[in-house]
Amino acid sequence: MNEKILIVDDEKDIRELLAYNLSKESYKVETAGDGLLALQKIDSTYDLLILDVMMPNLDGFETCKKIRSASAAYNNIPIILLTAKENEINEIIGLEIGADDYILKPVSMSILIARIRANLRRHSKSSSNLINIKYGDLIINVDSQKVKCCNNFISLTKTEFSLLQCLAESPEKVFRRQELLNSIVGSDVVVIDRVIDVHIKKIRDKLGKCGKYIHTAHGVGYSLSKDE
């Protein structure tokens, strides 16, 4: 294991509690007290980030946005947001600015560890295959996690890449939303269907011309298809 995790939270007690429990799971843990400090520490050696949403100076949403825009190398680092607000709108905002997961406070350690493992498992799974998937003008390199549309590179987050890979590995198949949810977080984690809709919209927008390949099966889910 020994993956490197950065915990960012302005509450010292929470930082120490999370760090203690994750260290017991054999993760290498570092902490930062706010978003500005996180931006100073962040580099490509981290395997996962945990960001509190409500922080002074720079909140979790803005920190996430700045990390995603700072370097393409950071797009492959899963980001989990923590918040005390139980609000679907906040969840959607977090996903739209590049977060991979979203957990409510007070944090259940068993749920947090399950989500961490699911996100890291996705990363390990997709980086262990040496294949290119070509579909029309769309090329997906599973090893490097790079995507091209009409020879232009497309920058996707870890979750977006995992969803696109899932669709591309079984073209023409209609995936139910729950199947897609399971592919990115595991069947033991409960996440609302709206999460998939938000990610699919972002993937379509980023793919541009190739976004037309992602089709909606109304009331069911999504597929990758060349049919108009």
Buried (B, 14 or more C-beta within 10 A) or exposed (E): EEBBBBBBBBEEEBBEBBBEBBEEBEBBBBBBBBBBBBBEEBEEEBBBBBBBBBBEEBBBBBBBBBBBEEEEEBBBBBBBBBBEEEEEEBBBBBBBBBBBBBBBBEBEBEBBBBBBBBBBEBBEEBEEEEEEBEBBBBBBBBEEBBBBBEEEEBEBBBBBBBBBBBBBBEBEBBBBBEBBBBBBBBEEBEBBEEBBBBBBBBBBEBBEEBBBBBBEEEEEBBBBBEEE
